[in-house]
Amino acid sequence: MAIKEHPPIGTVLICDFQTDFRLPEMIKVRPVIVISPKISGRPGLCTVVALSTTPPDPKMPFHAEISFTPNLPPPWGAEKMWVKGDMIYAVGFHRLDFIRSGKDINGKRTYSFVAVSADQLKLVRALVLRSIGLSSLTKNL
């Protein structure tokens, strides 16, 4: 089920990149981090940066490992995840969902609400700036 409201910056969500994307674009379902605030002129859109459980090849200055404590639920529960600072997307809410963590005793779906720390968010912002050629701005974070 898609989100209905813009989540806070730093929230970890699941994004469906499978529909209407084509190679070399991302075409998977994967975790993302919200990096944009709610913008009144952009209803229904959210800017995110992708996470991956696979190390980048080659590793670039806009890639970094982060970890979550506790780990995200399966299948996203790798001990370390990679922030892909060059994979920035403005996506519609219809592509985004909270992380499903299972079902309760009544069979109702449950969700994990995860956010990155302030230090992790600062790192993510620095990676995004590096990926678009604005490394000099990282000193202002």
mmCIF file of the C-alpha atoms, coordinates in Angstrom:
data_MODEL
# 
_entry.id   MODEL 
# 
loop_
_atom_site.group_PDB 
_atom_site.id 
_atom_site.type_symbol 
_atom_site.label_atom_id 
_atom_site.label_alt_id 
_atom_site.label_comp_id 
_atom_site.label_asym_id 
_atom_site.label_entity_id 
_atom_site.label_seq_id 
_atom_site.pdbx_PDB_ins_code 
_atom_site.Cartn_x 
_atom_site.Cartn_y 
_atom_site.Cartn_z 
_atom_site.occupancy 
_atom_site.B_iso_or_equiv 
_atom_site.pdbx_formal_charge 
_atom_site.auth_seq_id 
_atom_site.auth_comp_id 
_atom_site.auth_asym_id 
_atom_site.auth_atom_id 
_atom_site.pdbx_PDB_model_num 
ATOM 1   C CA . MET A 1 1   ? 0.000  0.000   0.000   1.00 0.00 ? 1   MET A CA 1 
ATOM 2   C CA . ALA A 1 2   ? 1.404  3.392   -0.969  1.00 0.00 ? 2   ALA A CA 1 
ATOM 3   C CA . ILE A 1 3   ? 2.150  6.147   1.512   1.00 0.00 ? 3   ILE A CA 1 
ATOM 4   C CA . LYS A 1 4   ? -0.382 8.979   1.708   1.00 0.00 ? 4   LYS A CA 1 
ATOM 5   C CA . GLU A 1 5   ? 1.624  11.760  3.367   1.00 0.00 ? 5   GLU A CA 1 
ATOM 6   C CA . HIS A 1 6   ? 5.144  13.019  2.873   1.00 0.00 ? 6   HIS A CA 1 
ATOM 7   C CA . PRO A 1 7   ? 7.343  11.292  5.489   1.00 0.00 ? 7   PRO A CA 1 
ATOM 8   C CA . PRO A 1 8   ? 9.972  13.124  7.535   1.00 0.00 ? 8   PRO A CA 1 
ATOM 9   C CA . ILE A 1 9   ? 13.465 13.573  6.109   1.00 0.00 ? 9   ILE A CA 1 
ATOM 10  C CA . GLY A 1 10  ? 15.625 10.565  6.974   1.00 0.00 ? 10  GLY A CA 1 
ATOM 11  C CA . THR A 1 11  ? 12.780 8.038   6.899   1.00 0.00 ? 11  THR A CA 1 
ATOM 12  C CA . VAL A 1 12  ? 13.645 4.694   5.317   1.00 0.00 ? 12  VAL A CA 1 
ATOM 13  C CA . LEU A 1 13  ? 10.976 3.431   2.922   1.00 0.00 ? 13  LEU A CA 1 
ATOM 14  C CA . ILE A 1 14  ? 10.656 0.794   0.218   1.00 0.00 ? 14  ILE A CA 1 
ATOM 15  C CA . CYS A 1 15  ? 10.453 2.064   -3.366  1.00 0.00 ? 15  CYS A CA 1 
ATOM 16  C CA . ASP A 1 16  ? 9.118  0.134   -6.355  1.00 0.00 ? 16  ASP A CA 1 
ATOM 17  C CA . PHE A 1 17  ? 11.318 0.980   -9.333  1.00 0.00 ? 17  PHE A CA 1 
ATOM 18  C CA . GLN A 1 18  ? 10.005 -1.967  -11.383 1.00 0.00 ? 18  GLN A CA 1 
ATOM 19  C CA . THR A 1 19  ? 7.134  -0.254  -13.191 1.00 0.00 ? 19  THR A CA 1 
ATOM 20  C CA . ASP A 1 20  ? 7.939  2.015   -16.150 1.00 0.00 ? 20  ASP A CA 1 
ATOM 21  C CA . PHE A 1 21  ? 11.683 2.182   -15.504 1.00 0.00 ? 21  PHE A CA 1 
ATOM 22  C CA . ARG A 1 22  ? 14.120 0.685   -18.026 1.00 0.00 ? 22  ARG A CA 1 
ATOM 23  C CA . LEU A 1 23  ? 17.801 -0.232  -17.960 1.00 0.00 ? 23  LEU A CA 1 
ATOM 24  C CA . PRO A 1 24  ? 20.177 1.464   -17.292 1.00 0.00 ? 24  PRO A CA 1 
ATOM 25  C CA . GLU A 1 25  ? 17.734 2.956   -14.746 1.00 0.00 ? 25  GLU A CA 1 
ATOM 26  C CA . MET A 1 26  ? 17.127 1.073   -11.530 1.00 0.00 ? 26  MET A CA 1 
ATOM 27  C CA . ILE A 1 27  ? 14.482 -1.615  -12.019 1.00 0.00 ? 27  ILE A CA 1 
ATOM 28  C CA . LYS A 1 28  ? 14.190 -3.226  -8.581  1.00 0.00 ? 28  LYS A CA 1 
ATOM 29  C CA . VAL A 1 29  ? 12.270 -2.854  -5.367  1.00 0.00 ? 29  VAL A CA 1 
ATOM 30  C CA . ARG A 1 30  ? 14.701 -1.482  -2.801  1.00 0.00 ? 30  ARG A CA 1 
ATOM 31  C CA . PRO A 1 31  ? 15.031 0.572   0.366   1.00 0.00 ? 31  PRO A CA 1 
ATOM 32  C CA . VAL A 1 32  ? 15.456 4.327   0.021   1.00 0.00 ? 32  VAL A CA 1 
ATOM 33  C CA . ILE A 1 33  ? 16.048 7.267   2.354   1.00 0.00 ? 33  ILE A CA 1 
ATOM 34  C CA . VAL A 1 34  ? 13.828 10.350  2.131   1.00 0.00 ? 34  VAL A CA 1 
ATOM 35  C CA . ILE A 1 35  ? 16.036 13.412  1.527   1.00 0.00 ? 35  ILE A CA 1 
ATOM 36  C CA . SER A 1 36  ? 13.471 16.105  0.701   1.00 0.00 ? 36  SER A CA 1 
ATOM 37  C CA . PRO A 1 37  ? 11.118 18.006  2.961   1.00 0.00 ? 37  PRO A CA 1 
ATOM 38  C CA . LYS A 1 38  ? 7.439  18.295  2.114   1.00 0.00 ? 38  LYS A CA 1 
ATOM 39  C CA . ILE A 1 39  ? 7.259  20.955  -0.612  1.00 0.00 ? 39  ILE A CA 1 
ATOM 40  C CA . SER A 1 40  ? 3.876  22.629  -1.077  1.00 0.00 ? 40  SER A CA 1 
ATOM 41  C CA . GLY A 1 41  ? 4.260  22.910  -4.860  1.00 0.00 ? 41  GLY A CA 1 
ATOM 42  C CA . ARG A 1 42  ? 5.063  19.188  -5.234  1.00 0.00 ? 42  ARG A CA 1 
ATOM 43  C CA . PRO A 1 43  ? 2.128  17.252  -3.795  1.00 0.00 ? 43  PRO A CA 1 
ATOM 44  C CA . GLY A 1 44  ? 2.561  13.506  -3.994  1.00 0.00 ? 44  GLY A CA 1 
ATOM 45  C CA . LEU A 1 45  ? 6.303  13.624  -4.735  1.00 0.00 ? 45  LEU A CA 1 
ATOM 46  C CA . CYS A 1 46  ? 9.238  12.712  -2.531  1.00 0.00 ? 46  CYS A CA 1 
ATOM 47  C CA . THR A 1 47  ? 12.963 12.838  -3.298  1.00 0.00 ? 47  THR A CA 1 
ATOM 48  C CA . VAL A 1 48  ? 14.846 9.751   -2.188  1.00 0.00 ? 48  VAL A CA 1 
ATOM 49  C CA . VAL A 1 49  ? 18.295 8.213   -2.430  1.00 0.00 ? 49  VAL A CA 1 
ATOM 50  C CA . ALA A 1 50  ? 18.693 4.467   -2.943  1.00 0.00 ? 50  ALA A CA 1 
ATOM 51  C CA . LEU A 1 51  ? 20.172 1.882   -0.595  1.00 0.00 ? 51  LEU A CA 1 
ATOM 52  C CA . SER A 1 52  ? 21.671 -1.425  -1.661  1.00 0.00 ? 52  SER A CA 1 
ATOM 53  C CA . THR A 1 53  ? 22.856 -4.585  0.044   1.00 0.00 ? 53  THR A CA 1 
ATOM 54  C CA . THR A 1 54  ? 25.348 -5.083  -2.818  1.00 0.00 ? 54  THR A CA 1 
ATOM 55  C CA . PRO A 1 55  ? 28.653 -3.192  -2.679  1.00 0.00 ? 55  PRO A CA 1 
ATOM 56  C CA . PRO A 1 56  ? 29.126 -0.848  -5.634  1.00 0.00 ? 56  PRO A CA 1 
ATOM 57  C CA . ASP A 1 57  ? 31.631 -1.826  -8.297  1.00 0.00 ? 57  ASP A CA 1 
ATOM 58  C CA . PRO A 1 58  ? 33.595 0.349   -8.517  1.00 0.00 ? 58  PRO A CA 1 
ATOM 59  C CA . LYS A 1 59  ? 33.217 2.142   -5.207  1.00 0.00 ? 59  LYS A CA 1 
ATOM 60  C CA . MET A 1 60  ? 33.062 5.893   -5.787  1.00 0.00 ? 60  MET A CA 1 
ATOM 61  C CA . PRO A 1 61  ? 33.286 8.930   -3.448  1.00 0.00 ? 61  PRO A CA 1 
ATOM 62  C CA . PHE A 1 62  ? 29.470 9.121   -3.443  1.00 0.00 ? 62  PHE A CA 1 
ATOM 63  C CA . HIS A 1 63  ? 29.041 5.589   -2.032  1.00 0.00 ? 63  HIS A CA 1 
ATOM 64  C CA . ALA A 1 64  ? 29.254 4.680   1.657   1.00 0.00 ? 64  ALA A CA 1 
ATOM 65  C CA . GLU A 1 65  ? 28.285 1.882   4.005   1.00 0.00 ? 65  GLU A CA 1 
ATOM 66  C CA . ILE A 1 66  ? 25.778 2.453   6.773   1.00 0.00 ? 66  ILE A CA 1 
ATOM 67  C CA . SER A 1 67  ? 24.184 0.122   9.285   1.00 0.00 ? 67  SER A CA 1 
ATOM 68  C CA . PHE A 1 68  ? 20.877 0.020   11.100  1.00 0.00 ? 68  PHE A CA 1 
ATOM 69  C CA . THR A 1 69  ? 20.383 -1.083  14.685  1.00 0.00 ? 69  THR A CA 1 
ATOM 70  C CA . PRO A 1 70  ? 18.415 -3.239  14.698  1.00 0.00 ? 70  PRO A CA 1 
ATOM 71  C CA . ASN A 1 71  ? 18.755 -4.441  11.114  1.00 0.00 ? 71  ASN A CA 1 
ATOM 72  C CA . LEU A 1 72  ? 15.879 -3.829  8.732   1.00 0.00 ? 72  LEU A CA 1 
ATOM 73  C CA . PRO A 1 73  ? 13.497 -6.796  8.456   1.00 0.00 ? 73  PRO A CA 1 
ATOM 74  C CA . PRO A 1 74  ? 14.068 -9.434  5.733   1.00 0.00 ? 74  PRO A CA 1 
ATOM 75  C CA . PRO A 1 75  ? 14.745 -9.305  2.860   1.00 0.00 ? 75  PRO A CA 1 
ATOM 76  C CA . TRP A 1 76  ? 16.429 -5.959  3.587   1.00 0.00 ? 76  TRP A CA 1 
ATOM 77  C CA . GLY A 1 77  ? 18.143 -7.058  6.787   1.00 0.00 ? 77  GLY A CA 1 
ATOM 78  C CA . ALA A 1 78  ? 21.785 -7.046  5.759   1.00 0.00 ? 78  ALA A CA 1 
ATOM 79  C CA . GLU A 1 79  ? 24.199 -6.006  8.498   1.00 0.00 ? 79  GLU A CA 1 
ATOM 80  C CA . LYS A 1 80  ? 25.612 -3.269  6.249   1.00 0.00 ? 80  LYS A CA 1 
ATOM 81  C CA . MET A 1 81  ? 23.887 -1.377  3.461   1.00 0.00 ? 81  MET A CA 1 
ATOM 82  C CA . TRP A 1 82  ? 25.335 0.911   0.835   1.00 0.00 ? 82  TRP A CA 1 
ATOM 83  C CA . VAL A 1 83  ? 24.093 4.421   0.249   1.00 0.00 ? 83  VAL A CA 1 
ATOM 84  C CA . LYS A 1 84  ? 24.152 5.014   -3.502  1.00 0.00 ? 84  LYS A CA 1 
ATOM 85  C CA . GLY A 1 85  ? 24.457 8.799   -3.441  1.00 0.00 ? 85  GLY A CA 1 
ATOM 86  C CA . ASP A 1 86  ? 24.286 8.995   -7.226  1.00 0.00 ? 86  ASP A CA 1 
ATOM 87  C CA . MET A 1 87  ? 20.889 7.278   -7.340  1.00 0.00 ? 87  MET A CA 1 
ATOM 88  C CA . ILE A 1 88  ? 18.612 10.209  -6.518  1.00 0.00 ? 88  ILE A CA 1 
ATOM 89  C CA . TYR A 1 89  ? 14.967 10.090  -7.558  1.00 0.00 ? 89  TYR A CA 1 
ATOM 90  C CA . ALA A 1 90  ? 11.870 12.256  -7.239  1.00 0.00 ? 90  ALA A CA 1 
ATOM 91  C CA . VAL A 1 91  ? 9.188  9.578   -7.063  1.00 0.00 ? 91  VAL A CA 1 
ATOM 92  C CA . GLY A 1 92  ? 5.443  9.574   -6.600  1.00 0.00 ? 92  GLY A CA 1 
ATOM 93  C CA . PHE A 1 93  ? 3.916  8.359   -3.367  1.00 0.00 ? 93  PHE A CA 1 
ATOM 94  C CA . HIS A 1 94  ? 2.415  5.444   -5.337  1.00 0.00 ? 94  HIS A CA 1 
ATOM 95  C CA . ARG A 1 95  ? 5.936  3.948   -5.550  1.00 0.00 ? 95  ARG A CA 1 
ATOM 96  C CA . LEU A 1 96  ? 6.671  4.273   -1.824  1.00 0.00 ? 96  LEU A CA 1 
ATOM 97  C CA . ASP A 1 97  ? 5.675  2.117   1.122   1.00 0.00 ? 97  ASP A CA 1 
ATOM 98  C CA . PHE A 1 98  ? 6.753  1.649   4.698   1.00 0.00 ? 98  PHE A CA 1 
ATOM 99  C CA . ILE A 1 99  ? 8.894  -1.395  5.445   1.00 0.00 ? 99  ILE A CA 1 
ATOM 100 C CA . ARG A 1 100 ? 6.689  -4.424  5.993   1.00 0.00 ? 100 ARG A CA 1 
ATOM 101 C CA . SER A 1 101 ? 7.744  -6.395  9.035   1.00 0.00 ? 101 SER A CA 1 
ATOM 102 C CA . GLY A 1 102 ? 5.198  -9.219  9.046   1.00 0.00 ? 102 GLY A CA 1 
ATOM 103 C CA . LYS A 1 103 ? 1.685  -9.770  10.359  1.00 0.00 ? 103 LYS A CA 1 
ATOM 104 C CA . ASP A 1 104 ? 0.185  -9.539  13.811  1.00 0.00 ? 104 ASP A CA 1 
ATOM 105 C CA . ILE A 1 105 ? -1.813 -12.334 15.488  1.00 0.00 ? 105 ILE A CA 1 
ATOM 106 C CA . ASN A 1 106 ? -4.955 -11.184 13.660  1.00 0.00 ? 106 ASN A CA 1 
ATOM 107 C CA . GLY A 1 107 ? -3.263 -11.383 10.263  1.00 0.00 ? 107 GLY A CA 1 
ATOM 108 C CA . LYS A 1 108 ? -3.015 -7.605  9.910   1.00 0.00 ? 108 LYS A CA 1 
ATOM 109 C CA . ARG A 1 109 ? 0.136  -6.349  8.178   1.00 0.00 ? 109 ARG A CA 1 
ATOM 110 C CA . THR A 1 110 ? 2.705  -4.676  10.448  1.00 0.00 ? 110 THR A CA 1 
ATOM 111 C CA . TYR A 1 111 ? 5.354  -2.142  9.520   1.00 0.00 ? 111 TYR A CA 1 
ATOM 112 C CA . SER A 1 112 ? 8.785  -1.082  10.752  1.00 0.00 ? 112 SER A CA 1 
ATOM 113 C CA . PHE A 1 113 ? 9.253  2.651   11.004  1.00 0.00 ? 113 PHE A CA 1 
ATOM 114 C CA . VAL A 1 114 ? 12.960 3.339   10.586  1.00 0.00 ? 114 VAL A CA 1 
ATOM 115 C CA . ALA A 1 115 ? 14.900 6.576   10.239  1.00 0.00 ? 115 ALA A CA 1 
ATOM 116 C CA . VAL A 1 116 ? 18.591 7.273   9.822   1.00 0.00 ? 116 VAL A CA 1 
ATOM 117 C CA . SER A 1 117 ? 20.463 9.100   12.582  1.00 0.00 ? 117 SER A CA 1 
ATOM 118 C CA . ALA A 1 118 ? 21.422 12.777  12.273  1.00 0.00 ? 118 ALA A CA 1 
ATOM 119 C CA . ASP A 1 119 ? 25.037 11.755  11.510  1.00 0.00 ? 119 ASP A CA 1 
ATOM 120 C CA . GLN A 1 120 ? 23.892 9.268   8.871   1.00 0.00 ? 120 GLN A CA 1 
ATOM 121 C CA . LEU A 1 121 ? 21.652 11.905  7.274   1.00 0.00 ? 121 LEU A CA 1 
ATOM 122 C CA . LYS A 1 122 ? 24.597 14.312  7.136   1.00 0.00 ? 122 LYS A CA 1 
ATOM 123 C CA . LEU A 1 123 ? 26.635 11.590  5.387   1.00 0.00 ? 123 LEU A CA 1 
ATOM 124 C CA . VAL A 1 124 ? 23.812 10.909  2.897   1.00 0.00 ? 124 VAL A CA 1 
ATOM 125 C CA . ARG A 1 125 ? 23.553 14.611  2.059   1.00 0.00 ? 125 ARG A CA 1 
ATOM 126 C CA . ALA A 1 126 ? 27.327 14.801  1.522   1.00 0.00 ? 126 ALA A CA 1 
ATOM 127 C CA . LEU A 1 127 ? 27.215 11.772  -0.799  1.00 0.00 ? 127 LEU A CA 1 
ATOM 128 C CA . VAL A 1 128 ? 24.398 13.298  -2.850  1.00 0.00 ? 128 VAL A CA 1 
ATOM 129 C CA . LEU A 1 129 ? 26.285 16.583  -3.181  1.00 0.00 ? 129 LEU A CA 1 
ATOM 130 C CA . ARG A 1 130 ? 29.418 14.727  -4.320  1.00 0.00 ? 130 ARG A CA 1 
ATOM 131 C CA . SER A 1 131 ? 27.418 12.780  -6.896  1.00 0.00 ? 131 SER A CA 1 
ATOM 132 C CA . ILE A 1 132 ? 26.171 15.958  -8.602  1.00 0.00 ? 132 ILE A CA 1 
ATOM 133 C CA . GLY A 1 133 ? 29.531 17.717  -8.593  1.00 0.00 ? 133 GLY A CA 1 
ATOM 134 C CA . LEU A 1 134 ? 28.899 19.953  -5.570  1.00 0.00 ? 134 LEU A CA 1 
ATOM 135 C CA . SER A 1 135 ? 31.492 18.545  -3.176  1.00 0.00 ? 135 SER A CA 1 
ATOM 136 C CA . SER A 1 136 ? 32.512 22.042  -2.113  1.00 0.00 ? 136 SER A CA 1 
ATOM 137 C CA . LEU A 1 137 ? 29.135 22.458  -0.395  1.00 0.00 ? 137 LEU A CA 1 
ATOM 138 C CA . THR A 1 138 ? 29.700 19.537  1.977   1.00 0.00 ? 138 THR A CA 1 
ATOM 139 C CA . LYS A 1 139 ? 31.590 21.855  4.342   1.00 0.00 ? 139 LYS A CA 1 
ATOM 140 C CA . ASN A 1 140 ? 28.235 23.601  4.996   1.00 0.00 ? 140 ASN A CA 1 
ATOM 141 C CA . LEU A 1 141 ? 26.471 20.481  6.298   1.00 0.00 ? 141 LEU A CA 1 
# 
